[in-house]
């Protein structure tokens, strides 16, 4: 699986998800929602990301440890 990440696309995807970065956002503190949103972002970059084992997801861009 290719692990090169388009940085500009990553920034664009995160900017779309205010609950990841905007502390004034009502859902900012909702950890379950943040996990779901990171799963959605991961799917943009890696085909089959949502079906990937959690330990392998950590290796694919370290998405899970960013919240």
N, C-alpha and C positions, 0 to 999 in steps of 0.2 A: 504494500500500500504506500503510495507516495505521501511523504510527510512535509513537502514544501508547502508553505502557506503564503498566499498572496496577502501581504500585510495591509495593503489599502482596502482590500475586500473585507478583511477581518475588522478593521476600524469601522468601515461602513456598516457592517452587520451589527456590531456592538452599539454604534450610535443609534440604530433603529430600536434598540431594546433599552429604553430609559431606565427600567427597573434594575439594570446592571450597574449603572453609574450615577444616577440622579437620586441623591439622598432625600430629596423632597418628594419623590415619586411615592405614591401610596403603597405600591407593591415592592419597594426597595428592600424591605426586611423579610420578604417572603422567600425563605430559602428553597422551598419546594418549587416555586415558580422560577427562581434563578436556575436551578438544576435543569428544569424543562427547557428554558430559553437557551442554556448552553448546549443542550442536546440538539436543539434546532440549529444553532450556529455550527455545531460539529457536523451536522448532516449536510450543510452547504459545502464543506470542505472535503469530507470523506464519505464516499459511497458506503452504505451499510453501517454507518457510525452508530445508529440507534440500536442495532443488533449486536454490536461489538461488546465483548466482556469488559466490565469496569476497569480491570487492571490494564487492559490494552488501550482503553480510552486515555488513560493517563499518559501513555507513551505518544499518543497522537495529538500533539499540541498542548498537552497538559491542561486541557479544558476544565477538568473536574477540580483542580486545585486553585483555580482562579477566583472562586467565590469567596 
